[in-house]
């Protein structure tokens, strides 16, 4: 794995990680992951393409950066998980978040596949907004008395359901009904 550059190295050269990721997501929104090139990103940031190589070594490095930090807009969800006091509250936050995540992926063609390709069993470890969101979900379950192993299994199941729904497409109602059934089963299992 290539050495990751810290946020300060990006800032020192005039670009923040957040700006790079935001611009990359804008390119993905219009052109899909396949359309995310260093040249397209440079145009979006109003810089020359060669100057980007100071911030990201290559397209793989850029895709890693996007995968780690794509969930900056989910900060409110992280905060909501910190305030969860019951399983029903966790289910409500997770249901709302799953709907938002499905919409987010739908708006960014190819991003779900990229995120899944970069996923690891311990995706809550490390930096970036993705790890922070996963950590918040897991911590909330553990605080409710669920073992870390079971919390990880629950998270993975819901994440896979959401990703499968993105890949399959289909109507919102079908996704909602399936998610409701999943949550009912979760509630019954944990009660």
N, C-alpha and C positions, 0 to 999 in steps of 0.2 A: 504494500500500500504506500502511495507517495506521501511524503511528509506534508502535513497540513499546515497551511500558513495561518497565523493568528490574525484576529481582527485588526490589530495594530499595524501589521505589515500592509494591509489593504489601505487603511486610513492614511498611513505615512505617504503613500503615493497619490493621494487625492480621491480615492474611492472607498466608500464604506461597503462592507459585506452586504448590508441591507439594500443598498442601492444596486449592487450587482445582481442580487437575487431578485429584487423587484423588477429590474429591467429584463432579466432572463425570463421571469414569469410572464411579463408582458409579451415577449416574443413567442413564448409557448402558447399563450392565449390566442394569438393570431395565426401562428404558423405551425403549432404543434412542437413536440420535442424534437422531431426530425428537422425542423426549421431553425432550431437553436444552433447557430454557428457563432464563432468568435466575431466574424464580420457583422452579423445581424445584431449581436449584443453591443458591439462598439458603436454602431449607428444609433442604437437606442439610447446609449449613454453619451452620445456626442463626443466620442473620443476616437482616436485612430486604433485600428485593430491591433497593431503591434504593441501598443501601450497596455493592452489588456493582459499580455503575457507576464507583466510584472505582478499581476494580481492572481491570475489563474494560469497554470502551466500549459494546459491543453483542454480539449473538450471534456475528457474524462474528469479532470479536476473540477471543471465548471459544473458538470452533472452531479458530482459528489457534493459540491457546495450547495446547489439547488436542493438536492434531496435532504440535506441536513437542515436547511433553513427555510424551506418552502412554507412552513406553518406559522410564520410570524403573525399572520392575521388571526390566529386562533388563541391569542393571549387571553381573551376574556374566558375562553373555555378552561384554560389552565387555572385561572383565578376561581372559576366556579367549582372546579374539582377540589380546590383547597377548602371550600366552605361546605362540602357535602357532609351531612350528618347521618344519613340513612341509606339503605339500599335503594329505596324508591327515589331518593334525590339523585343518587348515582345513575340510576336507570334514566331518569329524566334528562340529566345533563348529557349522558352518552347518546341517547336517542336524538336529541337536538344536534349534538355534535356530529353524529353519523350522517344526518341529513345535510348539514352544512358541508361536510367532507365530500359527500357524493356530488353536491353542486360544484364544489371547488374543483374536483377532478374533471367533471363534465366541462367546465370552463377552460381547462388546460389539457388539451388532447395529448395523450401519451404520458402524462405525468404520473398517473396511477401505476403504470407498468414500470416507470423509472423508479418510483419510490419502492415498489415491491422488489425490484431487482437489487436495490441497495439495502433491503431490510435484513436484519440479523435477529436471532432470538432475543438478544439483549439490547434492543434498539433504544432503550431508555438510558443507556450509558453513553457518555460522550457529550458533546456540545451540540448546539443548534436547537431551533424551535421544535423540530420533530421529537428529539430526545426529551425535551422539557415537557411536551404534551403527553407523551407516553408515560413519563415518570409521574406526572400529576394523576393520570388515570390509575396507574398501579398503586400509588401511595394512598389514594382515596379508598381503594378496595381493601388494602392492608389495614388501614385505620378502622375499617368496619369489621375487622376480625377475620378477614379472609387470608388464607396463607398466600405467600408470595407466588408459590407454584400455581395455585388455583387462580390467582389474580392474573398471572401471565397467560394461562390457558383461556380465561374469559376474554382478556384483551385480544388475543390472537383470533379467537372465534369471531368476535365482532368485527375486527379489522378485515378478516377474510370475507365475511359476509358483505361488507361494504364494497371491498374491491371486486368481488364477484359480481355484484349488482352493477358496478361501473362498467365492467367488461361485457356483461350481458346486455346492458341497456335496458330497455323496457320502461313501462309507465311508473311514475312516482308511487302510485297506489300499491303496486305489487311490491316495491321496495319497502314501503311503510308497513304493509301487512306482514311481510316476512320478518322485518325488524321487530315488530310487536310480538310476533310468535316467539322469536328468539329471546326477547326480554321476559316474556311470560315463563318460558322454560327456565331461564336463569333465576327468576324470582322463586319459582317452585323448588328448584334444586337447592338454593341457598337458605330457604326458609326451614 
